[in-house]
Structures are given as C-alpha cells and as structure tokens.
Amino acid sequence: MLTGMVQRVVCRLGHIFDRETFQDWLSLANPKWKAFADEMERTGAKLRTNHDGDVAIEHLGISYESFVVPDCPHCSSEKNMSVFVSCLPR
C-alpha cells in the first residue's frame, strides 16, 4: 500500500529512510533500469503513457518483471519496503 509523503520510504516494521537514499538503493539493485533512465534523461526521450497510467517498455529491452525492490537493511530479507506518496488533503 502506498500512502504518506514522497520524501520518505518506510518498511513494514517502521524503519524510515529518505527517498534519495532509497533511490540510490534502487539504482544499485536495478542497473539495467538505471542505465535506461539515464539514457532517457540524456536524450530527452519521452515514453507514451497508456490510458491506465502504465508505460509500455518491453519493446525497448526492459521489463517491469525484472525490477527489484531492495530489502530493508534493518529487517529480514523479506520484500517489505513501501514508498510513501503525497496525499490530497481531505
């Protein structure tokens, strides 16, 4: 479940990390994705967003199924990280 603020990442046991640190972990865990993102930024290329918000990228040699979410360094090896994104005020 995603909730909260985009500036932090929290594991299921409550360990909190700043987003920049987590982004570095994502880059290390996903070198192919990092290279893909760097190339997109370098060239200014834009991906087409589908009506559901997803982006079709498999034809570009990268797959969502290869994406790795890093483990919390303070917990067991379970996949237990959640990115907290901004919520609209009620």
Backbone as ProteinMPNN parsed JSONL, in Angstrom:
{"seq_chain_A": "MLTGMVQRVVCRLGHIFDRETFQDWLSLANPKWKAFADEMERTGAKLRTNHDGDVAIEHLGISYESFVVPDCPHCSSEKNMSVFVSCLPR", "coords_chain_A": {"N_chain_A": [[0.839, -1.178, 0.0], [0.553, 2.212, -0.808], [1.119, 5.295, 0.652], [1.116, 8.525, 2.381], [4.047, 10.541, 2.251], [6.121, 11.63, -0.501], [8.741, 11.996, 0.091], [9.846, 10.111, 1.763], [10.601, 6.679, 2.622], [9.261, 3.753, 3.948], [9.66, 0.784, 5.786], [7.818, -2.273, 6.429], [8.081, -2.704, 9.113], [8.47, -0.253, 10.161], [10.888, 1.198, 9.855], [12.419, 4.112, 8.711], [13.458, 5.826, 5.789], [15.158, 8.313, 3.868], [14.024, 9.48, 0.681], [15.989, 9.895, -1.284], [18.14, 8.25, -0.495], [16.886, 5.739, -0.696], [16.391, 5.775, -3.435], [18.994, 5.593, -4.405], [19.544, 2.969, -3.569], [17.686, 1.621, -5.168], [18.798, 2.132, -7.694], [21.239, 0.739, -7.505], [20.298, -1.872, -7.179], [19.045, -2.287, -9.557], [20.582, -2.107, -12.16], [20.197, -2.173, -14.962], [17.778, -0.842, -15.3], [18.555, 1.63, -14.271], [20.46, 2.454, -16.174], [18.734, 2.64, -18.365], [16.98, 4.716, -17.506], [18.844, 6.802, -17.217], [19.645, 7.098, -19.886], [17.232, 7.906, -21.04], [16.917, 10.373, -19.793], [19.242, 11.666, -20.68], [18.829, 11.833, -23.461], [16.425, 13.082, -23.616], [14.187, 11.758, -24.357], [10.765, 10.771, -24.568], [8.36, 8.671, -23.096], [5.451, 6.907, -24.137], [2.464, 7.144, -22.372], [0.125, 4.815, -21.331], [-3.511, 4.534, -21.283], [-4.153, 3.602, -18.743], [-2.176, 4.588, -17.176], [0.195, 3.201, -17.104], [3.369, 2.513, -18.686], [4.353, 1.268, -21.74], [7.108, -0.672, -22.129], [8.482, -2.954, -22.718], [9.163, -3.52, -25.368], [11.382, -2.003, -25.613], [13.477, -3.306, -24.538], [13.511, -3.647, -21.792], [11.994, -4.767, -18.773], [9.167, -4.734, -16.62], [9.009, -6.875, -14.921], [11.596, -7.484, -14.275], [12.334, -5.688, -12.377], [13.688, -4.842, -9.225], [12.852, -4.555, -5.862], [14.541, -3.166, -3.23], [15.66, -4.778, -0.182], [14.867, -3.943, 3.228], [17.512, -2.667, 5.108], [17.585, -3.084, 7.829], [15.925, -5.111, 8.56], [14.621, -8.498, 8.148], [15.158, -10.576, 5.217], [12.85, -10.16, 3.798], [10.719, -8.803, 1.256], [9.86, -5.725, 1.887], [9.431, -2.966, 1.637], [7.908, 0.259, 1.351], [6.987, 2.978, -0.633], [6.218, 6.175, 0.346], [3.77, 8.242, -0.738], [2.52, 11.524, -1.671], [-0.531, 12.684, -0.278], [-3.799, 13.925, -1.029], [-5.225, 16.695, 0.687], [-7.941, 16.246, 2.963]], "CA_chain_A": [[0.0, 0.0, 0.0], [1.303, 3.451, -0.889], [0.444, 6.404, 1.327], [2.052, 9.403, 3.09], [4.785, 11.585, 1.535], [7.077, 11.11, -1.469], [10.099, 12.242, 0.581], [10.383, 9.049, 2.602], [10.263, 5.286, 2.369], [9.115, 3.088, 5.239], [9.46, -0.657, 5.697], [6.637, -2.726, 7.169], [8.351, -2.666, 10.55], [8.541, 1.142, 10.572], [12.163, 1.879, 9.615], [12.193, 5.207, 7.764], [14.627, 6.247, 5.018], [14.846, 9.396, 2.939], [13.798, 8.986, -0.679], [17.239, 9.902, -2.049], [18.86, 7.031, -0.12], [16.175, 4.618, -1.306], [16.618, 5.866, -4.876], [20.332, 5.031, -4.63], [19.403, 1.508, -3.44], [17.007, 1.156, -6.377], [19.767, 2.178, -8.797], [22.19, -0.364, -7.317], [19.595, -3.146, -7.34], [18.481, -2.348, -10.91], [21.499, -1.379, -13.043], [19.64, -2.055, -16.307], [16.793, 0.234, -15.21], [19.307, 2.882, -14.071], [21.004, 2.819, -17.48], [17.59, 3.034, -19.174], [16.537, 6.036, -17.044], [19.895, 7.768, -17.558], [19.585, 7.328, -21.333], [16.024, 8.697, -21.288], [17.205, 11.738, -19.36], [20.28, 12.22, -21.547], [18.317, 12.112, -24.793], [15.163, 13.82, -23.539], [13.13, 10.928, -24.938], [9.521, 10.663, -23.798], [7.637, 7.423, -23.295], [4.0, 7.057, -24.236], [1.734, 6.62, -21.231], [-1.14, 4.18, -21.687], [-4.678, 5.102, -20.61], [-4.178, 3.187, -17.337], [-1.047, 5.208, -16.496], [1.404, 2.414, -17.317], [4.159, 2.812, -19.871], [4.809, 0.049, -22.42], [8.554, -0.557, -22.299], [9.083, -4.245, -23.038], [9.736, -3.452, -26.707], [12.626, -1.245, -25.519], [14.501, -4.165, -23.947], [13.459, -3.623, -20.329], [10.724, -5.352, -18.348], [8.77, -4.476, -15.232], [9.238, -8.094, -14.141], [12.998, -7.543, -13.841], [12.56, -4.643, -11.379], [13.936, -5.361, -7.878], [12.66, -3.642, -4.733], [15.557, -3.533, -2.242], [15.261, -5.144, 1.178], [15.218, -3.022, 4.312], [18.784, -3.117, 5.68], [17.429, -3.336, 9.255], [14.97, -6.204, 8.762], [14.941, -9.749, 7.471], [15.284, -10.437, 3.766], [11.54, -10.023, 3.157], [10.463, -7.6, 0.465], [8.929, -5.049, 2.784], [9.564, -1.518, 1.561], [6.802, 0.997, 0.751], [7.251, 4.379, -0.884], [5.104, 6.976, 0.813], [3.481, 9.301, -1.706], [1.7, 12.605, -1.148], [-1.978, 12.518, -0.287], [-4.557, 15.164, -1.104], [-5.886, 16.998, 1.955], [-9.381, 15.925, 2.972]], "C_chain_A": [[0.882, 1.238, 0.0], [0.495, 4.576, -0.258], [1.488, 7.334, 1.934], [2.695, 10.466, 2.23], [5.831, 10.967, 0.62], [8.526, 11.241, -0.963], [10.668, 11.101, 1.41], [9.868, 7.682, 2.177], [10.255, 4.598, 3.722], [8.945, 1.589, 5.01], [8.26, -1.038, 6.557], [6.841, -2.713, 8.677], [8.614, -1.246, 11.05], [9.874, 1.846, 10.417], [11.972, 2.886, 8.491], [13.514, 5.611, 7.107], [14.221, 7.412, 4.125], [14.806, 8.834, 1.525], [15.092, 8.929, -1.488], [18.072, 8.648, -1.753], [18.219, 5.818, -0.781], [16.377, 4.602, -2.813], [17.994, 5.312, -5.24], [20.291, 3.505, -4.544], [18.722, 0.919, -4.663], [17.971, 1.105, -7.555], [20.763, 1.031, -8.707], [21.546, -1.719, -7.578], [19.11, -3.364, -8.773], [19.362, -1.614, -11.915], [20.963, -1.205, -14.462], [18.597, -0.929, -16.35], [17.481, 1.588, -15.062], [19.863, 3.368, -15.406], [19.887, 3.3, -18.405], [17.132, 4.446, -18.803], [17.559, 7.116, -17.39], [19.867, 8.114, -19.044], [18.36, 8.167, -21.698], [16.265, 10.16, -20.921], [18.209, 12.413, -20.289], [19.72, 12.657, -22.897], [17.047, 12.962, -24.785], [13.996, 13.051, -24.137], [11.941, 10.852, -23.985], [8.866, 9.33, -24.117], [6.143, 7.707, -23.36], [3.343, 6.402, -23.019], [0.408, 6.049, -21.719], [-2.28, 4.806, -20.885], [-4.751, 4.731, -19.132], [-3.006, 3.763, -16.54], [0.26, 4.448, -16.64], [2.114, 2.872, -18.582], [4.626, 1.487, -20.468], [6.295, 0.194, -22.72], [9.219, -1.852, -22.737], [9.749, -4.239, -24.413], [11.058, -2.679, -26.728], [13.74, -2.039, -24.839], [14.554, -4.139, -22.439], [12.072, -4.099, -19.914], [10.434, -4.997, -16.9], [9.07, -5.684, -14.343], [10.675, -8.22, -13.656], [13.307, -6.538, -12.732], [12.655, -5.241, -9.978], [13.697, -4.26, -6.854], [13.65, -4.065, -3.659], [14.946, -3.918, -0.893], [15.6, -4.016, 2.135], [16.507, -3.524, 4.952], [18.698, -3.438, 7.176], [16.553, -4.54, 9.568], [15.482, -7.487, 8.126], [14.965, -9.518, 5.969], [13.94, -10.347, 3.054], [11.476, -8.739, 2.338], [9.418, -6.792, 1.214], [9.02, -3.534, 2.756], [8.331, -0.908, 0.883], [7.216, 2.44, 0.553], [6.022, 5.153, -0.436], [4.933, 8.163, -0.116], [2.547, 10.332, -1.094], [0.208, 12.293, -1.261], [-2.634, 13.889, -0.411], [-5.195, 15.44, 0.253], [-7.376, 16.704, 1.858], [-10.196, 17.112, 3.34]], "O_chain_A": [[1.862, 1.297, 0.742], [-0.671, 4.782, -0.595], [2.658, 6.958, 1.998], [1.999, 11.218, 1.548], [6.371, 9.903, 0.922], [9.434, 10.648, -1.544], [11.856, 11.114, 1.734], [8.859, 7.55, 1.484], [11.138, 4.829, 4.547], [8.177, 1.172, 4.143], [7.749, -0.219, 7.321], [5.87, -2.712, 9.435], [8.942, -1.049, 12.221], [9.991, 3.005, 10.816], [11.427, 2.553, 7.439], [14.546, 5.724, 7.769], [13.076, 7.489, 3.679], [15.466, 7.842, 1.215], [15.276, 8.017, -2.294], [18.644, 8.056, -2.668], [18.908, 4.974, -1.353], [16.518, 3.534, -3.408], [18.146, 4.64, -6.26], [20.925, 2.821, -5.348], [19.113, -0.142, -5.149], [17.963, 0.145, -8.326], [21.095, 0.417, -9.72], [22.182, -2.613, -8.137], [18.799, -4.49, -9.161], [18.94, -0.6, -12.471], [21.245, -0.193, -15.103], [18.541, -0.161, -17.31], [17.047, 2.577, -15.654], [19.755, 4.549, -15.735], [20.073, 4.264, -19.148], [16.919, 5.28, -19.684], [17.19, 8.214, -17.806], [20.041, 9.273, -19.422], [18.439, 9.038, -22.564], [15.865, 11.068, -21.65], [18.052, 13.581, -20.644], [20.082, 13.712, -23.417], [16.642, 13.495, -25.818], [12.937, 13.623, -24.395], [12.097, 10.868, -22.764], [8.824, 8.911, -25.274], [5.641, 8.631, -22.719], [3.633, 5.253, -22.685], [-0.34, 6.717, -22.433], [-2.037, 5.527, -19.918], [-5.348, 5.464, -18.344], [-2.858, 3.46, -15.356], [1.324, 4.986, -16.334], [1.526, 3.535, -19.436], [5.23, 0.673, -19.77], [6.696, 1.079, -23.475], [10.398, -1.852, -23.092], [10.783, -4.88, -24.604], [11.771, -2.692, -27.731], [14.823, -1.507, -24.593], [15.548, -4.569, -21.853], [11.091, -3.863, -20.619], [11.334, -4.963, -16.062], [9.351, -5.532, -13.154], [10.95, -8.979, -12.726], [14.417, -6.529, -12.2], [11.811, -6.046, -9.583], [14.261, -3.171, -6.955], [13.611, -5.212, -3.213], [13.871, -3.45, -0.519], [16.511, -3.228, 1.883], [16.591, -4.7, 5.307], [19.637, -4.003, 7.736], [16.451, -4.945, 10.726], [16.609, -7.557, 7.636], [14.81, -8.388, 5.506], [13.889, -10.447, 1.829], [12.093, -7.731, 2.679], [8.233, -7.123, 1.188], [8.717, -2.881, 3.755], [7.779, -1.493, -0.049], [7.743, 3.065, 1.473], [4.901, 4.809, -0.81], [5.836, 8.986, -0.264], [1.861, 10.049, -0.112], [-0.239, 11.7, -2.243], [-2.086, 14.891, 0.048], [-5.662, 14.508, 0.909], [-7.993, 16.887, 0.809], [-11.423, 17.026, 3.397]]}, "name": "protein", "num_of_chains": 1, "seq": "MLTGMVQRVVCRLGHIFDRETFQDWLSLANPKWKAFADEMERTGAKLRTNHDGDVAIEHLGISYESFVVPDCPHCSSEKNMSVFVSCLPR"}
